């Protein structure tokens, strides 16, 4: 339980610390510069949002496979 609490605390810390991240390719950057500052920030936020979904899915699948492997090892012993 302490391990889960430590992981959740770490994730909350990472979520609260914000760093300016630029996730635009060269074409998107040029387009965003032409649109202005506020739409460019929105475009960048959208790109970052769309980027997190595949990583979250892959992380979840990897976690499930790891837990399933742990259960098999426990049953063999």
C-alpha positions as CSV (number, residue, x, y, z in Angstrom):
1,X,0.0,0.0,0.0
2,X,2.9,2.3,0.8
3,X,4.3,1.7,-2.7
4,X,1.0,2.7,-4.4
5,X,0.8,5.8,-2.3
6,X,4.4,6.7,-3.2
7,X,3.6,6.2,-6.9
8,X,0.4,8.3,-6.7
9,X,2.3,11.0,-4.8
10,X,5.0,11.0,-7.5
11,X,2.5,11.2,-10.3
12,X,0.7,14.1,-8.6
13,X,4.0,15.9,-8.2
14,X,4.8,15.5,-11.8
15,X,1.4,16.7,-12.8
16,X,1.7,19.8,-10.7
17,X,5.1,20.8,-12.0
18,X,4.5,22.4,-15.3
19,X,7.2,22.9,-17.9
20,X,6.6,24.7,-21.1
21,X,6.7,22.0,-23.8
22,X,6.7,22.6,-27.5
23,X,5.3,19.6,-29.3
24,X,5.0,21.0,-32.8
25,X,6.7,19.9,-36.0
26,X,8.2,22.6,-38.2
27,X,5.0,22.9,-40.4
28,X,2.7,23.2,-37.3
29,X,5.0,25.8,-35.8
30,X,5.0,27.9,-38.9
31,X,1.2,27.7,-39.1
32,X,0.8,28.5,-35.4
33,X,3.0,31.5,-35.7
34,X,0.8,32.9,-38.5
35,X,-2.4,32.3,-36.3
36,X,-1.2,34.2,-33.3
37,X,-0.1,33.4,-29.8
38,X,-3.4,32.2,-28.2
39,X,-4.4,29.8,-31.1
40,X,-0.8,28.5,-31.1
41,X,-1.0,27.6,-27.4
42,X,-4.3,25.8,-28.1
43,X,-2.8,23.9,-31.0
44,X,0.2,22.9,-28.8
45,X,-2.1,21.8,-26.0
46,X,-4.1,19.7,-28.4
47,X,-1.0,18.0,-29.8
48,X,0.2,17.2,-26.3
49,X,-3.2,15.8,-25.3
50,X,-3.4,13.6,-28.4
51,X,0.2,12.4,-27.7
52,X,-0.7,11.2,-24.1
53,X,-3.5,8.9,-25.1
54,X,-1.3,6.2,-26.9
55,X,1.3,6.4,-24.1
56,X,-1.4,5.8,-21.5
57,X,-2.9,2.9,-23.4
58,X,0.5,1.3,-23.9
59,X,1.4,1.8,-20.2
60,X,-1.9,0.2,-19.1
61,X,-1.4,-2.8,-21.4
62,X,2.2,-3.2,-20.2
63,X,1.1,-3.0,-16.6
64,X,-1.7,-5.6,-17.1
65,X,0.8,-8.0,-18.8
66,X,3.3,-7.5,-16.0
67,X,0.7,-8.2,-13.3
68,X,-0.5,-11.3,-15.2
69,X,3.1,-12.6,-15.5
70,X,3.5,-12.0,-11.7
71,X,0.4,-14.1,-11.0
72,X,1.7,-17.0,-13.1
73,X,5.1,-16.9,-11.3
74,X,3.3,-16.9,-7.9
75,X,1.2,-19.9,-8.9
76,X,4.3,-21.9,-10.0
77,X,6.0,-21.5,-6.7
